[in-house]
Amino acid sequence: MTDDDVAKSTEYDVVVIGAGPVGENVADRTRAAGLSTAVIESELIGGECSYWACMPSKSLLRPIVARADARRVPGLSGAVQGPLDADAVLAHRDETAAHWNDDGQLAWLESVGADVYRGTGRLTGARRVSVTAPDGSVRHLTARHAVAVCTGSRAVVPDLPGIEDVRPWTSREATSAKEVPGRLVVVGGGVVGVEMATVWQGLGAQVTMLVRGERLLPRMEPFAGELVAASLAEAGVRIMTGVSATEVRRSGHDGPVTVALDDGERLETDEILFATGRAPRTDDLGTGTVGIEPGSWLSVDDSCRVEGSDWLYAVGDVNHRSLLTHQGKYQARIAGAAIAARAQETPLLETDRWGAHAATADHSAVPQVVFTDPEAASVGLTLAEAEAAGRRVRAVDYDLASVAGSGLYAKGYTGRARMVIDLDREILLGVTFVGPGIGELLHSATVAVAGEVPIDRLWHAVPAYPTISEVWLRLLETFRG
């Protein structure tokens, strides 16, 4: 470094690269442990979740789902048959995303005592990070104990002929668009695909989904994708399975987009959304300076420490364990505790599978809610996953429409529940619910799976009547026969 570089060099106990929810939580935990912490952010503090994912997407979905629920309630259905006020929905979305202003998030991060650096953070060697500010100036930071990479992931857009001129939507454009397109093609049948198809069809677009596989939501139990697909089709979405886009062309600068499919069909649309996967934000991170291939996912142990390193941590999407905000925040709490313990030379609880320094839930109890109509929610293993792992299991299913609370919730309620039971230990390995209003049911299932609660003990957890949660009793009765 030059003399000027030395003057701009600062030492901290911990340096965090990325100030999304994951980086914020790592910083919160390390500061709570008394470790000096720097946080670097190149975009908005609060990250993808706050401005282009969780918060704006669920804000957009809420009126769609609320209207669908209201239309199933006798005495109310007639009052909600008209179209939604799309401008009001989009305006509320803007408020939810804080109008893409991060002042509030910055104030919170500073309130925990972290130093915030605006700019691009890059590794420059062991425990060393450079920060290139927007004005081009560079500052060098050194970490005494740990550098935590919390840079997340980005949407992957396939390299199709014509793709650059089309200016396709990714999840960012889909959650921040300022007007409703007349027609929208959604490529992909995963969570982003089904949620955004729900949003834009509900706001008045004509939506077509192109799904390479044979079903929606392929990572969940098959019935989840089937029930969501049936509801989307009823709402007017055209779902094409077993097809792929091979070429896209836009007419003029803002004209319609023509999409060529591998079966020979051609579609015309106003916008096209690719919801076809994620890639780690590590291509410009400087990982090559510490022996890691640029652009790769960062493999970690259960304390989120990068394998082969005693100082580098990778937390959240970037480690590819579970690409969910709540799971990344969980990892951040684990990693923050592990960093503090190692800094203070406190023995880690490495022998405790569910201890304070092991992100065990990443393997055994990952919860997720898909906020479509109907909602789909799951935690733990599916039946297929449990069988593939060699477990001796039994799946117990129940029709949610047969529960008294479901009939009160909506006329013509449709839904299904499944629990996957480890027959050797008689504990739950996984639970899936699909139906209107079941998202809030999931945490009870998460507690049962993460806590490895014996089936015999669950028999004493009495569900309130008449609620949809009475499905727990019906599932246990079905298991007992």
HUQUI-V902568 format. One record per helix or strand of 3 or more residues. SS is the DSSP state (A for helix, B for strand). FROM is the first residue (numbers start at 1). TO is the last residue. If there is no record, write none. Layout:
{{SS,FROM,TO} {SS,FROM,TO}}
This chain:
{{A,3,7} {B,9,17} {A,21,32} {B,37,41} {A,47,51} {A,54,70} {A,77,80} {A,86,96} {A,98,100} {A,103,111} {B,115,118} {B,120,125} {B,128,132} {B,138,149} {B,153,155} {A,163,166} {A,171,176} {B,183,187} {A,191,202} {B,206,211} {A,222,235} {B,238,241} {B,245,250} {B,257,261} {B,266,269} {B,271,274} {B,278,280} {A,287,290} {B,312,314} {A,317,319} {A,325,343} {A,361,364} {B,367,370} {B,375,380} {A,383,388} {B,393,399} {A,400,402} {A,404,409} {B,416,422} {B,427,435} {A,439,450} {A,455,458} {A,468,480}}
